[in-house]
Amino acid sequence: MAAARKPGRPSLIQVAELSGVSVKTASRALSGEPRVAEVTRSRVRSVADQLGYRPNGVARELRRGAATSTLVGLLIGDLANPFYARLAGGLERELRSHGLQLVIASTDEDPRRERRLADVLLERRVRALVIASTAAEHAHFADEQRHGIPFVFVDRPAVNLAADSVLFDNRDGARQVGRHLVGLGHRRIGVVGDLSRLSTHRDRVTGFARAMREAGRPDWAEYLIENAHDVPAAERVIRDLLRRVPAPTALFTMNNLITHGALRALRGHPTPPALVGFDDIDLGEVLGISVVTHDPVDMGRRAAELLLGRLDGEAGPPRRVVLPTRLLPRGSGERPPGRADAR
């Protein structure tokens, strides 16, 4: 009894056999070469449609002598994070207009997974890689650069690799928050941050610390909490912060997921502290959440411009684009402390 055939993607050989032509003729018919009779071309395409055959674009380009495909890889920390969705949108629109397609993969902020995914994309001959990296260093990409693969780092810069980058001015944005809250009279400010190994987190802590030094508040770090990477963790540590005696009168949440966790923790709170988040959030304007705002779409677009320039042969040292950040008051961050707390 013959073994059942496992389902799989139809091959060009199957298309040729069912069309009654050679593999070479089938390939020419599907690629639109003029030397194939119209009746043969029609028959081959009809069979391909019936089988659901799709040509291997990468293999076709390699046969033609091209070293790479038309794909560009994007590695991000979390597919569910709206920040990355906006960044990818700006990048994809710019690449699409130049005949390139974007392939997105999530690292889950795991450096080992990031390395594996990068290797997979490079094996598939992507034209370039755009990375919001969670790794501590990137020297292992140097060989790929020497073979002509451009790298652009977004949100977090490359370490030990000469590569272009597009970043936000995280230090200035956090400094604006510190000066804003101190100016309202807050002395105990709970600062809740992301993974301590991430450069974005470190830069935001540095900017906030500068504002505290300028205000003569050297003890601010007593209310600093790090490694609150997701919404449940942020909710948990913020509830703990609010149970302290004395409790903070203001909160600075250092990314959009932490701000979501704060909103959960503050739900039903009789006297909620002032709240300022870094990164805008969905419905932030409706809910009146004060934030440090920036433009992830523009970050993606700028990354595409750098990448396209390198693909067009632009040489020279790495370029570093730093995009502005701006404090956007909406109400939640403008609550002053009580009289006793302000003293």
DOVEXKOL-419944 format. One record per residue (C-alpha): x, y, z; residue in three letters; residue number from 1. Coordinates in pm, 1 decimal, decimal comma. Last residue first. Layout:
N
{lolo {X Y Z} "ALA" NUM},
...
% end
This chain:
343
{lolo {675,4 7089,9 5256,4} "ARG" 343},
{lolo {487,6 6980,2 4945,0} "ALA" 342},
{lolo {348,7 6667,7 5109,8} "ASP" 341},
{lolo {172,0 6863,1 5385,3} "ALA" 340},
{lolo {9,5 7096,4 5136,0} "ARG" 339},
{lolo {-108,3 6814,8 4912,3} "GLY" 338},
{lolo {92,1 6752,6 4597,6} "PRO" 337},
{lolo {5,2 6934,0 4274,7} "PRO" 336},
{lolo {-183,9 6753,7 3995,6} "ARG" 335},
{lolo {-38,2 6863,2 3661,6} "GLU" 334},
{lolo {76,9 6526,0 3538,2} "GLY" 333},
{lolo {-272,7 6383,3 3494,7} "SER" 332},
{lolo {-397,4 6697,3 3321,4} "GLY" 331},
{lolo {-297,7 6684,7 2956,2} "ARG" 330},
{lolo {56,5 6825,5 2956,9} "PRO" 329},
{lolo {262,5 6718,8 2650,2} "LEU" 328},
{lolo {635,0 6707,4 2726,2} "LEU" 327},
{lolo {831,2 6701,3 2401,5} "ARG" 326},
{lolo {1087,4 6468,0 2247,9} "THR" 325},
{lolo {1313,5 6550,4 1955,1} "PRO" 324},
{lolo {1468,1 6310,1 1703,4} "LEU" 323},
{lolo {1837,2 6219,1 1711,5} "VAL" 322},
{lolo {1983,7 6097,8 1380,5} "VAL" 321},
{lolo {2324,9 5929,6 1400,8} "ARG" 320},
{lolo {2515,2 5864,0 1080,2} "ARG" 319},
{lolo {2791,2 5607,2 1064,0} "PRO" 318},
{lolo {3105,9 5716,2 877,8} "PRO" 317},
{lolo {3123,0 5741,6 498,9} "GLY" 316},
{lolo {2971,3 5561,4 205,8} "ALA" 315},
{lolo {2652,8 5612,1 5,0} "GLU" 314},
{lolo {2616,3 5332,4 -249,2} "GLY" 313},
{lolo {2245,7 5339,1 -330,2} "ASP" 312},
{lolo {2185,1 5066,2 -70,4} "LEU" 311},
{lolo {2345,0 5296,2 188,0} "ARG" 310},
{lolo {2109,8 5578,3 95,0} "GLY" 309},
{lolo {1813,6 5344,8 108,1} "LEU" 308},
{lolo {1903,9 5244,8 463,1} "LEU" 307},
{lolo {1940,8 5602,1 584,2} "LEU" 306},
{lolo {1609,6 5702,0 426,5} "GLU" 305},
{lolo {1437,1 5393,3 568,4} "ALA" 304},
{lolo {1559,3 5477,1 919,2} "ALA" 303},
{lolo {1424,8 5829,9 877,8} "ARG" 302},
{lolo {1081,7 5693,4 783,6} "ARG" 301},
{lolo {1074,7 5455,3 1077,6} "GLY" 300},
{lolo {1169,3 5731,6 1322,0} "MET" 299},
{lolo {910,5 5958,2 1160,0} "ASP" 298},
{lolo {642,2 5699,2 1233,9} "VAL" 297},
{lolo {772,0 5668,7 1591,5} "PRO" 296},
{lolo {706,4 6043,5 1649,1} "ASP" 295},
{lolo {764,9 6177,3 1999,8} "HIS" 294},
{lolo {559,2 6253,1 2310,2} "THR" 293},
{lolo {651,9 6279,6 2674,9} "VAL" 292},
{lolo {317,4 6219,9 2835,0} "VAL" 291},
{lolo {33,5 6370,8 3039,1} "SER" 290},
{lolo {-268,5 6140,4 3045,6} "ILE" 289},
{lolo {-603,2 6315,9 2997,8} "GLY" 288},
{lolo {-804,5 6000,6 2936,0} "LEU" 287},
{lolo {-921,5 6117,0 2593,0} "VAL" 286},
{lolo {-573,2 6239,7 2498,1} "GLU" 285},
{lolo {-410,3 5917,1 2612,1} "GLY" 284},
{lolo {-669,3 5711,7 2424,5} "LEU" 283},
{lolo {-387,8 5488,9 2293,6} "ASP" 282},
{lolo {-63,3 5575,5 2467,6} "ILE" 281},
{lolo {206,8 5836,4 2412,1} "ASP" 280},
{lolo {562,3 5751,5 2502,6} "ASP" 279},
{lolo {713,3 5845,5 2843,0} "PHE" 278},
{lolo {440,6 5876,5 3103,9} "GLY" 277},
{lolo {351,9 6150,7 3351,8} "VAL" 276},
{lolo {124,4 6082,4 3649,5} "LEU" 275},
{lolo {32,4 6301,0 3946,8} "ALA" 274},
{lolo {-68,1 6086,8 4241,6} "PRO" 273},
{lolo {-417,4 5945,0 4280,2} "PRO" 272},
{lolo {-619,6 6048,3 4584,4} "THR" 271},
{lolo {-905,3 5799,0 4627,4} "PRO" 270},
{lolo {-750,0 5527,7 4405,4} "HIS" 269},
{lolo {-1027,4 5357,6 4208,5} "GLY" 268},
{lolo {-798,6 5258,2 3922,1} "ARG" 267},
{lolo {-448,9 5375,4 4012,0} "LEU" 266},
{lolo {-288,0 5032,2 3972,2} "ALA" 265},
{lolo {-453,0 4975,6 3634,5} "ARG" 264},
{lolo {-349,3 5319,4 3511,5} "LEU" 263},
{lolo {3,4 5250,3 3634,0} "ALA" 262},
{lolo {23,3 4926,7 3436,2} "GLY" 261},
{lolo {-79,4 5112,8 3121,3} "HIS" 260},
{lolo {193,7 5369,3 3195,1} "THR" 259},
{lolo {443,4 5084,5 3227,9} "ILE" 258},
{lolo {342,5 4963,6 2882,5} "LEU" 257},
{lolo {388,1 5314,2 2736,3} "ASN" 256},
{lolo {738,6 5370,3 2868,8} "ASN" 255},
{lolo {919,9 5538,7 3158,2} "MET" 254},
{lolo {638,3 5587,7 3407,1} "THR" 253},
{lolo {700,4 5901,5 3615,2} "PHE" 252},
{lolo {474,9 5895,7 3919,8} "LEU" 251},
{lolo {383,5 6175,5 4159,9} "ALA" 250},
{lolo {293,4 6214,3 4528,4} "THR" 249},
{lolo {507,0 5918,5 4630,6} "PRO" 248},
{lolo {396,0 5736,6 4945,6} "ALA" 247},
{lolo {533,4 5817,1 5290,0} "PRO" 246},
{lolo {497,7 5547,4 5400,1} "VAL" 245},
{lolo {500,2 5304,1 5110,2} "ARG" 244},
{lolo {175,5 5146,0 4994,6} "ARG" 243},
{lolo {174,2 5351,8 4672,0} "LEU" 242},
{lolo {509,1 5206,3 4573,9} "LEU" 241},
{lolo {382,3 4850,9 4620,1} "ASP" 240},
{lolo {83,7 4921,2 4395,8} "ARG" 239},
{lolo {331,6 5065,4 4145,1} "ILE" 238},
{lolo {541,3 4748,7 4161,5} "VAL" 237},
{lolo {244,4 4522,8 4082,0} "ARG" 236},
{lolo {95,6 4734,0 3803,5} "GLU" 235},
{lolo {434,3 4761,2 3634,1} "ALA" 234},
{lolo {489,6 4385,5 3649,7} "ALA" 233},
{lolo {142,4 4319,4 3504,8} "PRO" 232},
{lolo {194,9 4573,4 3219,9} "VAL" 231},
{lolo {539,4 4460,0 3109,2} "ASP" 230},
{lolo {907,5 4539,6 3170,0} "HIS" 229},
{lolo {910,1 4660,6 3528,7} "ALA" 228},
{lolo {1288,5 4611,4 3539,7} "ASN" 227},
{lolo {1363,3 4919,7 3752,4} "GLU" 226},
{lolo {1201,6 5098,8 4048,0} "ILE" 225},
{lolo {1326,5 5441,6 4161,9} "LEU" 224},
{lolo {1161,4 5586,7 4474,9} "TYR" 223},
{lolo {1476,3 5605,0 4687,3} "GLU" 222},
{lolo {1645,5 5741,8 4372,4} "ALA" 221},
{lolo {1524,1 6097,9 4451,5} "TRP" 220},
{lolo {1763,5 6140,8 4747,5} "ASP" 219},
{lolo {1987,3 6400,2 4578,7} "PRO" 218},
{lolo {1704,1 6653,3 4530,8} "ARG" 217},
{lolo {1880,1 6989,7 4481,0} "GLY" 216},
{lolo {1664,0 7093,4 4185,4} "ALA" 215},
{lolo {1952,7 7075,7 3936,8} "GLU" 214},
{lolo {2044,6 6737,4 4078,7} "ARG" 213},
{lolo {1685,4 6619,1 4030,7} "MET" 212},
{lolo {1676,6 6741,5 3670,9} "ALA" 211},
{lolo {2001,9 6558,6 3601,8} "ARG" 210},
{lolo {1864,5 6241,3 3754,8} "ALA" 209},
{lolo {1567,7 6256,9 3515,7} "PHE" 208},
{lolo {1798,6 6274,3 3216,0} "GLY" 207},
{lolo {2018,7 5991,3 3339,5} "THR" 206},
{lolo {1718,2 5770,0 3420,1} "VAL" 205},
{lolo {1586,3 5830,8 3069,6} "ARG" 204},
{lolo {1922,3 5746,1 2916,6} "ASP" 203},
{lolo {1950,1 5424,6 3117,6} "ARG" 202},
{lolo {1601,3 5311,7 3017,0} "HIS" 201},
{lolo {1662,0 5379,4 2648,2} "THR" 200},
{lolo {1998,2 5203,7 2669,8} "SER" 199},
{lolo {1835,9 4881,8 2787,9} "LEU" 198},
{lolo {2016,9 4686,3 3061,1} "ARG" 197},
{lolo {1789,7 4819,7 3338,7} "SER" 196},
{lolo {1481,4 4660,7 3184,0} "LEU" 195},
{lolo {1204,5 4923,5 3194,4} "ASP" 194},
{lolo {1151,7 5200,9 3445,5} "GLY" 193},
{lolo {923,8 5321,2 3724,5} "VAL" 192},
{lolo {1012,6 5655,2 3884,9} "VAL" 191},
{lolo {807,6 5735,4 4195,9} "GLY" 190},
{lolo {843,1 6104,1 4273,3} "ILE" 189},
{lolo {863,6 6222,2 4633,0} "ARG" 188},
{lolo {936,4 6595,9 4641,1} "ARG" 187},
{lolo {656,3 6729,9 4422,9} "HIS" 186},
{lolo {613,9 7108,0 4427,4} "GLY" 185},
{lolo {469,1 7172,2 4083,0} "LEU" 184},
{lolo {812,6 7281,6 3958,2} "GLY" 183},
{lolo {954,5 6952,0 4080,9} "VAL" 182},
{lolo {706,4 6772,5 3854,8} "LEU" 181},
{lolo {791,8 6977,7 3546,3} "HIS" 180},
{lolo {1168,5 6975,4 3603,3} "ARG" 179},
{lolo {1168,6 6598,2 3633,7} "GLY" 178},
{lolo {945,6 6549,6 3328,6} "VAL" 177},
{lolo {1158,6 6780,6 3112,3} "GLN" 176},
{lolo {1469,5 6588,8 3218,3} "ARG" 175},
{lolo {1304,5 6269,1 3101,1} "ALA" 174},
{lolo {1247,4 6416,3 2753,9} "GLY" 173},
{lolo {1599,2 6561,9 2742,2} "ASP" 172},
{lolo {1758,3 6229,0 2822,4} "ARG" 171},
{lolo {1544,4 6033,1 2579,2} "ASN" 170},
{lolo {1630,8 6243,1 2275,6} "ASP" 169},
{lolo {1491,6 5981,7 2038,5} "PHE" 168},
{lolo {1712,9 5764,8 1823,8} "LEU" 167},
{lolo {1784,1 5682,7 1460,4} "VAL" 166},
{lolo {2104,6 5487,7 1403,1} "SER" 165},
{lolo {2363,0 5416,9 1134,1} "ASP" 164},
{lolo {2619,8 5147,4 1205,8} "ALA" 163},
{lolo {2982,8 5121,7 1318,7} "ALA" 162},
{lolo {2953,6 4822,5 1551,3} "LEU" 161},
{lolo {3085,3 4790,5 1906,0} "ASN" 160},
{lolo {2743,5 4891,3 2043,2} "VAL" 159},
{lolo {2460,1 4984,4 1806,8} "ALA" 158},
{lolo {2212,2 5246,8 1920,5} "PRO" 157},
{lolo {1865,1 5193,2 2070,9} "ARG" 156},
{lolo {1544,7 5349,6 1930,3} "ASP" 155},
{lolo {1637,1 5233,2 1578,3} "VAL" 154},
{lolo {1956,6 5067,5 1457,1} "PHE" 153},
{lolo {2022,5 5067,1 1083,1} "VAL" 152},
{lolo {2232,2 4789,5 931,4} "PHE" 151},
{lolo {2346,8 4778,1 567,9} "PRO" 150},
{lolo {2450,8 4440,8 417,9} "ILE" 149},
{lolo {2748,4 4486,5 183,1} "GLY" 148},
{lolo {2963,7 4181,5 257,9} "HIS" 147},
{lolo {3172,9 4386,8 499,9} "ARG" 146},
{lolo {2853,0 4466,3 687,9} "GLN" 145},
{lolo {2779,7 4095,4 723,1} "GLU" 144},
{lolo {3124,4 4044,4 875,5} "ASP" 143},
{lolo {3064,6 4328,5 1124,1} "ALA" 142},
{lolo {2735,9 4183,2 1252,4} "PHE" 141},
{lolo {2906,1 3992,6 1536,5} "HIS" 140},
{lolo {3025,7 4324,5 1681,9} "ALA" 139},
{lolo {2670,4 4395,4 1802,7} "HIS" 138},
{lolo {2677,4 4451,4 2177,2} "GLU" 137},
{lolo {2446,7 4435,8 2480,1} "ALA" 136},
{lolo {2150,2 4294,2 2290,9} "ALA" 135},
{lolo {1794,1 4429,6 2309,2} "THR" 134},
{lolo {1806,8 4583,8 1964,9} "SER" 133},
{lolo {1548,8 4782,4 1777,3} "ALA" 132},
{lolo {1700,6 4653,2 1454,3} "ILE" 131},
{lolo {1671,2 4741,9 1085,7} "VAL" 130},
{lolo {1841,6 4484,4 863,4} "LEU" 129},
{lolo {1930,3 4512,4 495,8} "ALA" 128},
{lolo {1891,7 4346,6 157,2} "ARG" 127},
{lolo {1762,0 4024,0 307,1} "VAL" 126},
{lolo {1942,3 3714,7 178,3} "ARG" 125},
{lolo {1738,9 3441,8 344,9} "ARG" 124},
{lolo {2043,3 3346,8 549,3} "GLU" 123},
{lolo {2047,9 3706,8 673,5} "LEU" 122},
{lolo {1691,4 3673,1 797,3} "LEU" 121},
{lolo {1766,4 3350,0 982,4} "VAL" 120},
{lolo {2085,9 3491,4 1135,0} "ASP" 119},
{lolo {1898,7 3798,9 1259,1} "ALA" 118},
{lolo {1633,5 3574,5 1411,0} "LEU" 117},
{lolo {1893,5 3369,9 1596,4} "ARG" 116},
{lolo {2075,8 3677,2 1730,0} "ARG" 115},
{lolo {1750,7 3839,1 1845,8} "GLU" 114},
{lolo {1645,9 3515,4 2014,5} "ARG" 113},
{lolo {1971,5 3516,5 2208,9} "ARG" 112},
{lolo {1926,0 3882,4 2306,8} "PRO" 111},
{lolo {1568,0 3826,9 2435,8} "ASP" 110},
{lolo {1355,7 4144,9 2429,2} "GLU" 109},
{lolo {1062,2 3938,9 2295,2} "ASP" 108},
{lolo {1269,4 3922,8 1974,6} "THR" 107},
{lolo {976,9 3993,7 1742,3} "SER" 106},
{lolo {1005,8 3952,6 1364,8} "ALA" 105},
{lolo {903,5 4182,6 1080,6} "ILE" 104},
{lolo {962,1 4137,3 704,8} "VAL" 103},
{lolo {941,2 4456,9 499,2} "LEU" 102},
{lolo {917,9 4462,5 121,3} "GLN" 101},
{lolo {1125,8 4677,1 -114,7} "LEU" 100},
{lolo {1017,3 4837,4 -443,4} "GLY" 99},
{lolo {1123,2 5191,7 -355,6} "HIS" 98},
{lolo {775,4 5315,6 -259,3} "SER" 97},
{lolo {741,7 5007,6 -41,6} "ARG" 96},
{lolo {1051,0 5105,9 156,3} "LEU" 95},
{lolo {901,8 5440,5 259,4} "GLU" 94},
{lolo {566,7 5291,7 354,8} "ARG" 93},
{lolo {731,3 5006,2 543,8} "GLU" 92},
{lolo {950,1 5226,2 763,5} "LEU" 91},
{lolo {670,5 5458,2 873,4} "GLY" 90},
{lolo {441,9 5164,9 946,3} "GLY" 89},
{lolo {713,8 4971,7 1130,2} "ALA" 88},
{lolo {764,2 5264,1 1368,4} "LEU" 87},
{lolo {390,4 5289,3 1427,0} "ARG" 86},
{lolo {361,9 4917,1 1504,9} "ALA" 85},
{lolo {670,9 4936,2 1724,4} "TYR" 84},
{lolo {514,1 5200,4 1947,8} "PHE" 83},
{lolo {182,1 5014,3 1948,8} "PRO" 82},
{lolo {347,1 4723,2 2136,7} "ASN" 81},
{lolo {189,2 4391,1 2036,1} "ALA" 80},
{lolo {476,1 4289,6 1806,6} "LEU" 79},
{lolo {723,8 4320,6 2093,7} "ASP" 78},
{lolo {1098,2 4386,6 2091,6} "GLY" 77},
{lolo {1156,3 4462,3 1725,4} "ILE" 76},
{lolo {1364,8 4310,9 1445,7} "LEU" 75},
{lolo {1296,4 4450,5 1098,5} "LEU" 74},
{lolo {1422,7 4267,1 790,0} "GLY" 73},
{lolo {1431,3 4415,0 439,8} "VAL" 72},
{lolo {1328,7 4196,4 146,4} "LEU" 71},
{lolo {1400,2 4263,1 -221,8} "THR" 70},
{lolo {1625,4 3957,3 -240,6} "SER" 69},
{lolo {2003,1 3937,6 -227,6} "THR" 68},
{lolo {2315,2 3851,5 -423,9} "ALA" 67},
{lolo {2152,4 3887,9 -765,7} "ALA" 66},
{lolo {2300,7 3655,4 -1029,5} "GLY" 65},
{lolo {1980,9 3574,0 -1218,8} "ARG" 64},
{lolo {1967,5 3237,9 -1045,9} "ARG" 63},
{lolo {1986,8 3420,0 -710,9} "LEU" 62},
{lolo {1692,5 3637,2 -809,4} "GLU" 61},
{lolo {1481,0 3333,3 -894,2} "ARG" 60},
{lolo {1578,5 3157,1 -571,6} "ALA" 59},
{lolo {1469,1 3459,3 -367,3} "VAL" 58},
{lolo {1138,1 3486,5 -550,9} "GLY" 57},
{lolo {1043,5 3121,0 -511,5} "ASN" 56},
{lolo {751,4 3098,0 -753,2} "PRO" 55},
{lolo {399,0 3031,2 -619,1} "ARG" 54},
{lolo {201,6 2724,6 -722,5} "TYR" 53},
{lolo {-161,8 2701,4 -610,6} "GLY" 52},
{lolo {-207,1 2379,9 -806,0} "LEU" 51},
{lolo {-494,0 2517,2 -1015,4} "GLN" 50},
{lolo {-316,3 2850,9 -1062,9} "ASP" 49},
{lolo {4,5 2680,0 -1177,5} "ALA" 48},
{lolo {-196,1 2463,0 -1420,6} "VAL" 47},
{lolo {-359,8 2772,5 -1571,5} "SER" 46},
{lolo {-26,8 2950,3 -1592,4} "ARG" 45},
{lolo {127,3 2658,7 -1781,1} "VAL" 44},
{lolo {-164,1 2635,2 -2026,5} "ARG" 43},
{lolo {-165,5 3010,7 -2097,2} "SER" 42},
{lolo {209,8 3019,0 -2158,0} "ARG" 41},
{lolo {184,0 2720,2 -2390,1} "THR" 40},
{lolo {-94,1 2884,7 -2593,3} "VAL" 39},
{lolo {100,5 3211,9 -2600,5} "GLU" 38},
{lolo {412,9 3046,8 -2737,9} "ALA" 37},
{lolo {719,0 3103,3 -2517,7} "VAL" 36},
{lolo {1009,1 3320,4 -2644,8} "ARG" 35},
{lolo {865,5 3635,6 -2485,1} "PRO" 34},
{lolo {973,2 3554,2 -2125,4} "GLU" 33},
{lolo {688,4 3617,3 -1881,2} "GLY" 32},
{lolo {840,7 3457,6 -1570,2} "SER" 31},
{lolo {571,7 3189,1 -1561,3} "LEU" 30},
{lolo {627,1 3082,6 -1922,4} "ALA" 29},
{lolo {1004,3 3082,3 -1886,6} "ARG" 28},
{lolo {988,1 2860,5 -1579,0} "SER" 27},
{lolo {747,7 2620,8 -1747,9} "ALA" 26},
{lolo {976,1 2606,2 -2050,8} "THR" 25},
{lolo {1279,0 2526,6 -1833,2} "LYS" 24},
{lolo {1086,1 2259,1 -1641,8} "VAL" 23},
{lolo {996,0 2093,6 -1971,1} "SER" 22},
{lolo {638,5 2088,6 -2100,2} "VAL" 21},
{lolo {333,7 1862,9 -2066,3} "GLY" 20},
{lolo {144,9 2108,8 -1844,6} "SER" 19},
{lolo {95,4 1851,4 -1568,2} "LEU" 18},
{lolo {465,5 1764,3 -1571,7} "GLU" 17},
{lolo {581,3 2127,3 -1585,8} "ALA" 16},
{lolo {361,0 2236,0 -1294,3} "VAL" 15},
{lolo {477,4 1936,8 -1089,7} "GLN" 14},
{lolo {843,5 2022,5 -1158,6} "ILE" 13},
{lolo {778,7 2385,2 -1058,8} "LEU" 12},
{lolo {679,8 2260,0 -716,2} "SER" 11},
{lolo {351,8 2263,0 -524,6} "PRO" 10},
{lolo {389,8 2357,1 -153,6} "ARG" 9},
{lolo {335,5 2059,9 70,4} "GLY" 8},
{lolo {82,2 1799,8 179,9} "PRO" 7},
{lolo {231,8 1467,3 278,8} "LYS" 6},
{lolo {168,6 1188,0 33,8} "ARG" 5},
{lolo {0,4 885,1 182,7} "ALA" 4},
{lolo {224,4 580,0 172,5} "ALA" 3},
{lolo {149,5 333,2 -103,9} "ALA" 2},
{lolo {0,0 0,0 0,0} "MET" 1},
% end
